[in-house]
Every structure is written in C-alpha cells, then in structure tokens.
Amino acid sequence: MARTAATQAVAKATRTPSASKRAASKQAASTREAPAASPPPLAERLGDALAQLRAAASTSHRDGLARYAIPTERAFGVPMASIQGIAKRLGRDRELAEALWGSGWYEARLLASYLDDPAQVSAAQMDRWGRQFDNWAVCDTVCFALFDRSPHAWRKIGQWAGRRDEYLKRAAFALLASKTVHDKAAPDQAFLHGLELIEAGAGDERNFVKKAVNWALRSIGKRNAVLHAAALAAAKRLAASEDAAPRWVGKDALRELNSAAVVARVTAKAARVPARKAAAKAPRTRK
C-alpha cells in the first residue's frame, strides 16, 4: 500500500510541473506576447540626434571647414568620425534621416546618409535631395554612403551626367566612382558606358565637376585589368585635347593609372581571376 502511494506521488510529480517551472513558463509566454516597444516620437529623436551633434562639435573644426569650401552658416563643426559614431549608436531610422535632412544642418545631412535605408530610397528622393546639394562634401558623402547602394543609382548616373546644376552633375560622377568600390557584381559594360559619360562630361570647366569626372575615371581604371586598359585609352584621348579642362582630367588620371602601385594592383587582380575560376571548376573530393 505504501509503495502504491509512493508510486502515485512520483507519477503525479512527473506529470505536474513545479510551481517555479509554471511561473517561468508563464513569464516566457508573457515575454513572447509582449509587443515591441514603440520608438520615441520623431521630434524627440530629432532633438536627441541634433543634441549629440552639438555635443561633439568644436569651434576649431567649424572654422576649418571654410578652408575646404564648405559653407559654415549651418554647420556645427563635427568631425566625420564623430558623425559616424553617432550613426552607429542611433542605427537605421529612415524617418529620422528625412527629418535630419530637412533640418538643413550640414552635419545633420551627413548623418542622414548613414541612417537611411538605401533599399528604400526612391528615385524621387534622390532627385529631391540632389537638387539641394550645396557643397561637395554633402554630395560625395550621400553618394558614397547611401545613393550608390540604391537600386536607382545607375539610372541616376546617366540622368545627372547631363544636368547643368554643378552639384547634381558632380553627383553623377561621384556615384560612378562609388560604384567602382561598392558594386562588386556590376559588369564591365556598365563602367565602359561610364567612361563614355566621363569623356562627354570632361569639358566642364567648373572645379567641382571636373574633379569628380577625374575621380570617376581613376576609380574605373583601378577596378580590373580590362577597365584599366579602357580608362588609360580614355585618359590619353582627354590628355591630348586642346581644351584645358579635359586635358587636365586626362593628364592627372594618367599619372595615377600609370603608377607602379596601380599597375601592380590590377595585374595581381588579373592573376587571381583564373585561379578562382579553376578552383570553382575543380571537382570536390568527399572526406
């Protein structure tokens, strides 16, 4: 009889969870069912982001911006490393990025380019922000950190390369240069077309345009051996021009593309391609 009672007690204990286990299970279920906490209101997030920028600013850095042709009327004076650190702390926030852009502050617009989601950037947004570029630093940062990863980037390169607006035209070639770094899957043909745009745009004498044209030409030439040869040919044609702007673009690009460092780099890349192809075709042995 005692054994029977003991057996029943053991069986009951096995079937019925302890009070602590029941409490833990209930707490876990409650945690799973709890909705995600809503972010603070946009006005609060914007105020916090601007406060972080102001806290990281210095008068000396702000005064130094003018030496690089960056307007200081709407600038705090925040180093780029600090802006990137704030972006890392805040994380992706498309709504906040738009609000920061709308604030008009120089550093807020740089920060916006790191917070926005390139996959969600629309062609209309690119045009709207592009029309508001008022210095080369905002133009280049937005293109390099955000726009070049947008699905609309290649189309905008073609469209903006023919625009008259100085910074929007610069953006076309800043985007093209950025693509050489970030778009690993782009075919050579896309960049060969880019070289056509470069030769067509090299006659623009405006400083911020011709420097971006030159940047794009040098960047394409460093991507691989095929594009290096094509960029060298384009640079030689431009260097032979009777006009000053394309001649400068071509000669400056030739100096870098013919340098020992660049030649070694593209040669090494070319040597790695057959090795990767051979490795891909080699039969895999089972262990």
C-alpha positions as CSV (number, residue, x, y, z in Angstrom):
1,M,0.0,0.0,0.0
2,A,2.8,2.4,0.9
3,R,4.6,1.5,-2.3
4,T,1.5,2.2,-4.3
5,A,1.1,5.6,-2.7
6,A,4.7,6.5,-3.3
7,T,4.5,5.4,-6.9
8,Q,1.4,7.6,-7.4
9,A,3.2,10.5,-5.9
10,V,6.2,10.1,-8.1
11,A,3.9,9.8,-11.2
12,K,2.0,12.9,-10.2
13,A,5.2,14.9,-9.7
14,T,6.4,13.8,-13.1
15,R,3.2,14.9,-14.8
16,T,2.7,18.2,-12.9
17,P,5.4,20.9,-13.3
18,S,6.6,22.5,-10.2
19,A,5.4,26.0,-9.2
20,S,8.7,27.5,-10.2
21,K,8.5,25.9,-13.6
22,R,5.0,27.1,-14.1
23,A,5.9,30.6,-13.2
24,A,8.9,30.5,-15.6
25,S,6.7,29.2,-18.4
26,K,4.1,31.9,-17.8
27,Q,6.8,34.6,-17.7
28,A,8.3,33.3,-21.0
29,A,4.9,33.3,-22.6
30,S,4.3,36.8,-21.4
31,T,7.6,37.9,-22.8
32,R,6.8,36.4,-26.2
33,E,3.4,38.0,-26.3
34,A,4.6,41.5,-25.3
35,P,4.6,43.9,-28.2
36,A,7.8,45.6,-29.2
37,A,8.4,48.9,-27.6
38,S,7.5,51.8,-29.8
39,P,10.3,54.3,-30.6
40,P,10.1,57.7,-29.1
41,P,8.3,60.4,-31.1
42,L,10.1,61.7,-34.2
43,A,10.5,65.2,-32.6
44,E,12.2,63.6,-29.6
45,R,14.5,61.5,-31.8
46,L,15.4,64.5,-33.9
47,G,16.2,66.7,-30.9
48,D,18.4,63.9,-29.4
49,A,20.3,63.5,-32.7
50,L,20.9,67.2,-33.0
51,A,21.9,67.4,-29.4
52,Q,24.5,64.7,-29.9
53,L,25.9,66.6,-32.9
54,R,26.1,69.8,-31.0
55,A,27.9,68.0,-28.1
56,A,30.5,66.6,-30.5
57,A,31.2,70.0,-32.2
58,S,34.1,72.3,-31.8
59,T,34.7,75.8,-33.0
60,S,38.1,75.0,-34.4
61,H,36.7,72.2,-36.6
62,R,33.9,74.5,-37.8
63,D,36.3,77.2,-38.7
64,G,38.4,74.7,-40.6
65,L,35.5,73.8,-42.9
66,A,35.8,77.0,-44.8
67,R,39.3,76.0,-46.0
68,Y,37.7,73.2,-47.9
69,A,35.0,75.3,-49.5
70,I,32.3,74.0,-47.1
71,P,29.7,76.7,-46.0
72,T,29.7,77.2,-42.2
73,E,26.5,79.2,-41.8
74,R,24.6,76.0,-41.0
75,A,27.4,73.9,-39.6
76,F,28.1,72.8,-36.0
77,G,31.7,71.7,-36.6
78,V,31.6,67.9,-36.0
79,P,34.4,65.6,-37.3
80,M,33.3,62.8,-39.7
81,A,34.4,60.1,-37.3
82,S,32.1,61.5,-34.6
83,I,29.2,61.7,-37.1
84,Q,29.8,58.0,-38.0
85,G,29.9,57.1,-34.3
86,I,26.6,58.8,-33.7
87,A,25.1,57.0,-36.7
88,K,26.2,53.7,-35.2
89,R,24.6,54.4,-31.9
90,L,21.3,55.5,-33.5
91,G,21.0,52.7,-36.1
92,R,18.8,52.7,-39.2
93,D,16.0,55.2,-39.0
94,R,14.5,56.3,-42.3
95,E,12.0,58.7,-40.7
96,L,14.7,60.4,-38.7
97,A,17.0,60.6,-41.7
98,E,14.4,62.5,-43.6
99,A,13.9,64.9,-40.6
100,L,17.6,65.4,-40.3
101,W,17.9,66.2,-43.9
102,G,15.1,68.7,-43.7
103,S,16.8,70.5,-40.8
104,G,19.3,71.9,-43.2
105,W,22.3,71.5,-40.9
106,Y,25.5,70.4,-42.7
107,E,26.3,67.6,-40.2
108,A,22.7,66.5,-39.9
109,R,22.6,65.9,-43.6
110,L,25.8,63.8,-43.4
111,L,24.3,61.8,-40.5
112,A,21.1,61.3,-42.6
113,S,23.0,59.5,-45.3
114,Y,24.2,56.9,-42.7
115,L,20.8,56.4,-41.1
116,D,18.6,56.0,-44.2
117,D,17.9,52.6,-45.8
118,P,19.3,52.5,-49.4
119,A,16.9,49.8,-50.4
120,Q,14.0,52.1,-49.7
121,V,15.4,55.2,-51.2
122,S,13.2,56.2,-54.1
123,A,14.2,57.9,-57.4
124,A,12.1,60.9,-56.4
125,Q,14.0,61.2,-53.1
126,M,17.3,61.0,-54.9
127,D,16.3,63.9,-57.2
128,R,14.9,65.9,-54.3
129,W,18.0,65.6,-52.1
130,G,20.3,66.0,-55.2
131,R,18.7,69.4,-56.0
132,Q,19.5,70.5,-52.5
133,F,23.2,69.7,-52.6
134,D,25.0,72.9,-51.8
135,N,28.6,71.7,-51.3
136,W,30.8,68.9,-52.5
137,A,31.1,67.2,-49.0
138,V,27.4,66.6,-48.7
139,C,27.2,65.5,-52.3
140,D,30.0,63.0,-52.0
141,T,29.0,61.6,-48.6
142,V,25.4,61.0,-49.7
143,C,26.5,59.3,-52.9
144,F,29.2,57.2,-51.3
145,A,27.3,56.2,-48.1
146,L,23.7,55.9,-49.4
147,F,22.8,56.6,-53.0
148,D,25.3,54.2,-54.6
149,R,23.5,51.3,-52.9
150,S,20.1,52.3,-54.2
151,P,18.5,50.3,-57.0
152,H,18.1,53.5,-58.9
153,A,21.8,54.5,-58.8
154,W,22.8,53.5,-62.3
155,R,19.9,55.3,-63.9
156,K,20.6,58.4,-61.9
157,I,24.2,58.4,-63.1
158,G,23.0,58.6,-66.7
159,Q,20.4,61.2,-66.0
160,W,22.5,63.5,-63.8
161,A,25.6,63.4,-66.0
162,G,23.8,65.6,-68.5
163,R,22.4,68.1,-65.9
164,R,23.6,71.7,-65.8
165,D,23.4,72.1,-62.0
166,E,27.0,71.9,-60.7
167,Y,26.5,69.6,-57.7
168,L,23.9,67.4,-59.3
169,K,26.3,66.9,-62.2
170,R,29.1,66.2,-59.7
171,A,26.8,63.7,-58.1
172,A,26.6,61.6,-61.3
173,F,30.4,61.1,-61.3
174,A,30.7,60.8,-57.5
175,L,28.1,58.0,-57.8
176,L,30.1,56.4,-60.6
177,A,33.3,56.5,-58.6
178,S,31.5,55.0,-55.6
179,K,30.0,52.2,-57.7
180,T,33.6,51.0,-58.6
181,V,34.1,50.3,-54.9
182,H,30.8,49.0,-53.6
183,D,29.1,47.3,-56.6
184,K,31.1,44.1,-56.8
185,A,28.6,42.5,-59.1
186,A,28.4,45.2,-61.8
187,P,29.6,44.1,-65.2
188,D,32.4,45.8,-67.0
189,Q,30.0,47.1,-69.6
190,A,28.4,49.4,-67.1
191,F,31.7,51.0,-66.4
192,L,32.6,51.2,-70.1
193,H,29.4,53.2,-70.6
194,G,30.6,55.3,-67.6
195,L,33.8,56.1,-69.5
196,E,31.6,57.4,-72.3
197,L,29.9,59.7,-69.8
198,I,33.3,60.8,-68.5
199,E,34.6,61.8,-71.9
200,A,31.4,63.7,-72.6
201,G,31.5,65.5,-69.3
202,A,35.2,66.2,-69.1
203,G,34.8,69.5,-70.9
204,D,33.0,71.1,-67.9
205,E,35.5,73.6,-66.5
206,R,33.8,74.0,-63.2
207,N,36.1,72.8,-60.4
208,F,33.7,70.6,-58.5
209,V,32.6,68.9,-61.7
210,K,35.9,68.2,-63.4
211,K,37.4,66.9,-60.1
212,A,34.5,64.4,-59.9
213,V,35.0,63.4,-63.5
214,N,38.6,62.8,-62.8
215,W,37.8,60.8,-59.7
216,A,35.5,58.5,-61.6
217,L,38.0,58.0,-64.4
218,R,40.8,57.0,-62.0
219,S,38.4,54.8,-60.0
220,I,37.2,52.8,-63.0
221,G,40.8,52.3,-64.1
222,K,41.7,50.7,-60.8
223,R,38.8,48.2,-60.8
224,N,40.4,45.5,-63.0
225,A,42.8,44.9,-65.9
226,V,40.1,45.3,-68.7
227,L,38.8,48.6,-67.3
228,H,42.4,49.8,-66.6
229,A,43.2,49.5,-70.3
230,A,40.0,51.2,-71.3
231,A,40.4,54.0,-68.8
232,L,44.0,54.5,-69.9
233,A,42.8,54.9,-73.5
234,A,40.1,57.4,-72.5
235,A,42.6,59.4,-70.4
236,K,45.1,59.6,-73.3
237,R,42.4,60.9,-75.6
238,L,41.4,63.5,-73.0
239,A,45.1,64.5,-72.3
240,A,45.5,65.2,-76.0
241,S,42.6,67.7,-76.0
242,E,43.3,71.3,-76.9
243,D,40.9,72.4,-74.1
244,A,42.2,72.9,-70.6
245,A,39.5,71.0,-68.6
246,P,39.6,67.7,-70.4
247,R,43.4,67.9,-70.8
248,W,43.8,68.3,-67.0
249,V,41.4,65.4,-66.3
250,G,43.3,63.1,-68.7
251,K,46.8,64.0,-67.6
252,D,46.0,63.8,-63.9
253,A,44.4,60.4,-64.4
254,L,47.3,59.1,-66.4
255,R,49.7,59.9,-63.6
256,E,47.9,57.6,-61.2
257,L,46.8,54.9,-63.7
258,N,50.4,54.5,-64.9
259,S,51.9,54.4,-61.4
260,A,53.7,51.3,-60.3
261,A,51.2,50.8,-57.4
262,V,48.1,50.8,-59.7
263,V,49.7,48.6,-62.4
264,A,50.7,46.1,-59.7
265,R,47.3,46.1,-58.2
266,V,45.4,45.4,-61.4
267,T,48.0,42.8,-62.5
268,A,47.5,41.0,-59.2
269,K,43.7,41.1,-59.6
270,A,44.0,39.7,-63.2
271,A,46.2,36.8,-61.9
272,R,43.6,35.9,-59.2
273,V,40.7,35.6,-61.7
274,P,41.9,32.4,-63.5
275,A,42.8,30.8,-60.1
276,R,39.3,31.4,-58.8
277,K,37.7,30.0,-62.0
278,A,39.9,26.9,-61.8
279,A,39.0,26.4,-58.2
280,A,35.4,26.7,-59.0
281,K,35.6,24.1,-61.8
282,A,37.8,21.6,-59.8
283,P,35.8,18.5,-58.6
284,R,35.2,18.4,-54.9
285,T,36.5,15.3,-53.1
286,R,34.5,13.8,-50.3
287,K,36.1,13.4,-47.0
